[in-house]
Amino acid sequence: MSLHDDAVLVLKEYGDQEELRQAYLDHLQTHPDGMWKACAAGHVTASALVVDPENGRVLLTLHRKLRMWLQMGGHCEPGDPTLEAAALREATEESGIAGLVLLPGGPVRLDRHPIPPPCHCHFDVQYAVLAPRGAEHAISDESLDVRWFGYDEVAGVADESVVRLLEATRARL
């Protein structure tokens, strides 16, 4: 199964945000290259919120280009077999944490947002991953900083999309 096919299957099974979910499916139907950064009309991305539920905190990255505190994530790559694998790869690369585990149940949220050119639009499929006890993080080349924030601190540093992702993740926990 191709990554495009996996994305369509994941989105068809996703049971929330109906109008936005359909927009993602329409995009992929219209754009066979809609999984890749080269798609000028926008492309599907995969992200994951790194969560430490035991200590009530999340790990956010200060994105180098956007200069915003965000969850880990980014572009799908040809070697990614599934959207889940892409989200887990991105979270591992950007956090430096080995042993992350996807929160069961598939995507937590969808978030479509504009991005500065050349990307234009991301159709982000958002997951959550659980950090192992005592996880040590590192700053990647894509980040200016990586830091743990208590659940109650997130609204003060991140935008509404991250706050909504945290709320949906906490509801699933």
C-alpha positions as CSV (number, residue, x, y, z in Angstrom):
1,M,0.0,0.0,0.0
2,S,1.3,3.4,-0.9
3,L,1.6,6.3,1.6
4,H,-1.1,8.1,-0.3
5,D,-3.4,5.0,0.0
6,D,-2.7,4.8,3.7
7,A,-3.5,8.4,4.2
8,V,-6.9,8.0,2.4
9,L,-7.6,4.9,4.6
10,V,-6.7,6.7,7.8
11,L,-8.8,9.7,6.9
12,K,-11.8,7.6,5.9
13,E,-11.6,5.9,9.4
14,Y,-11.1,9.2,11.3
15,G,-14.4,9.9,13.0
16,D,-14.2,13.6,13.8
17,Q,-14.0,17.0,12.1
18,E,-16.2,15.8,9.2
19,E,-15.9,18.9,7.0
20,L,-12.2,19.2,7.4
21,R,-11.7,15.4,7.0
22,Q,-13.6,15.6,3.7
23,A,-11.4,18.5,2.5
24,Y,-8.3,16.3,3.1
25,L,-9.9,13.5,1.1
26,D,-10.9,15.8,-1.7
27,H,-7.4,17.2,-1.8
28,L,-5.8,13.7,-2.1
29,Q,-8.4,12.7,-4.7
30,T,-7.6,15.8,-6.8
31,H,-3.8,15.7,-6.2
32,P,-2.1,12.3,-6.6
33,D,1.1,14.1,-5.4
34,G,-0.7,15.6,-2.4
35,M,1.5,13.8,0.1
36,W,4.7,15.5,-1.1
37,K,6.2,18.9,-0.5
38,A,6.4,19.4,-4.2
39,C,2.6,19.7,-4.5
40,A,2.0,23.4,-5.0
41,A,-1.6,23.2,-3.9
42,G,-0.6,22.0,-0.5
43,H,0.3,18.6,1.0
44,V,-0.4,16.3,3.9
45,T,2.0,16.5,6.8
46,A,2.3,14.3,9.9
47,S,2.9,15.6,13.4
48,A,2.9,14.3,17.0
49,L,2.5,15.9,20.4
50,V,5.1,14.4,22.7
51,V,3.3,13.8,26.0
52,D,4.5,12.8,29.5
53,P,1.2,12.2,31.2
54,E,2.9,11.0,34.5
55,N,4.3,14.5,35.0
56,G,1.5,16.4,33.2
57,R,3.6,18.0,30.5
58,V,4.3,18.1,26.8
59,L,7.5,18.6,24.8
60,L,7.4,21.5,22.3
61,T,9.9,22.7,19.7
62,L,10.7,26.3,18.9
63,H,10.5,25.9,15.1
64,R,13.6,27.4,13.5
65,K,11.7,28.9,10.5
66,L,8.4,29.8,12.0
67,R,9.7,30.9,15.4
68,M,6.7,29.4,17.1
69,W,6.4,26.7,19.8
70,L,4.8,23.7,18.1
71,Q,4.4,20.0,18.3
72,M,7.0,17.9,16.5
73,G,6.2,17.1,12.8
74,G,6.7,17.8,9.2
75,H,6.8,16.5,5.7
76,C,6.3,12.9,4.8
77,E,9.2,11.2,3.1
78,P,9.2,8.4,0.4
79,G,10.5,5.9,3.0
80,D,7.5,6.4,5.3
81,P,5.2,3.4,5.0
82,T,2.3,5.0,6.9
83,L,1.2,8.4,8.3
84,E,1.7,7.0,11.8
85,A,5.2,6.0,10.9
86,A,5.9,9.5,9.5
87,A,4.6,11.2,12.7
88,L,6.6,8.9,14.9
89,R,9.8,9.4,12.7
90,E,9.3,13.2,12.9
91,A,8.7,13.2,16.7
92,T,11.8,11.0,17.3
93,E,14.0,13.1,15.0
94,E,12.9,16.5,16.4
95,S,12.8,15.5,20.0
96,G,15.9,13.3,20.2
97,I,13.9,10.8,22.3
98,A,14.1,7.1,21.6
99,G,11.3,4.8,22.5
100,L,8.3,7.1,21.8
101,V,5.1,5.2,21.6
102,L,2.0,6.3,19.6
103,L,-1.1,6.9,21.6
104,P,-3.6,4.3,20.3
105,G,-6.6,5.2,18.3
106,G,-5.2,6.9,15.2
107,P,-5.0,10.6,14.6
108,V,-6.0,12.9,17.5
109,R,-6.9,15.9,15.3
110,L,-6.6,17.4,11.9
111,D,-5.3,21.0,11.3
112,R,-5.1,22.7,8.0
113,H,-3.0,25.9,8.0
114,P,-1.2,28.2,5.7
115,I,2.6,28.1,5.5
116,P,5.0,30.6,4.0
117,P,6.0,29.8,0.4
118,P,7.0,27.5,-1.2
119,C,4.7,25.2,0.9
120,H,1.5,27.3,0.9
121,C,-0.7,24.9,2.9
122,H,-0.3,22.0,5.2
123,F,-3.0,19.4,5.7
124,D,-1.6,18.2,9.0
125,V,-2.6,14.9,10.5
126,Q,-1.9,15.1,14.2
127,Y,-1.0,12.2,16.5
128,A,0.2,12.0,20.1
129,V,3.1,10.0,21.3
130,L,4.0,9.0,24.9
131,A,7.5,9.7,26.1
132,P,9.2,6.9,28.1
133,R,9.9,7.5,31.8
134,G,13.0,9.7,32.2
135,A,13.2,10.6,28.6
136,E,16.1,12.9,27.6
137,H,15.5,15.3,24.7
138,A,17.8,17.0,22.3
139,I,17.6,20.0,20.0
140,S,17.5,19.1,16.3
141,D,18.7,21.2,13.3
142,E,15.1,22.2,12.7
143,S,14.7,23.7,16.2
144,L,15.9,26.7,18.1
145,D,14.9,25.1,21.3
146,V,13.1,22.1,22.7
147,R,11.4,22.3,26.1
148,W,8.9,20.6,28.4
149,F,5.8,22.7,29.3
150,G,3.2,21.8,31.9
151,Y,-0.3,21.3,30.5
152,D,-1.4,24.6,32.0
153,E,1.6,26.5,30.4
154,V,0.9,25.6,26.8
155,A,-1.7,28.3,26.1
156,G,0.8,30.9,27.2
157,V,3.5,29.9,24.7
158,A,1.8,28.2,21.8
159,D,-1.0,29.1,19.4
160,E,-4.6,27.7,19.4
161,S,-3.8,24.8,17.2
162,V,-1.4,23.4,19.7
163,V,-3.8,24.1,22.6
164,R,-6.6,22.2,20.7
165,L,-4.2,19.3,20.1
166,L,-3.3,19.1,23.7
167,E,-7.0,19.2,24.8
168,A,-7.9,16.4,22.3
169,T,-4.9,14.4,23.5
170,R,-5.8,14.8,27.2
171,A,-9.4,13.7,26.4
172,R,-8.0,10.5,24.8
173,L,-5.6,9.8,27.7
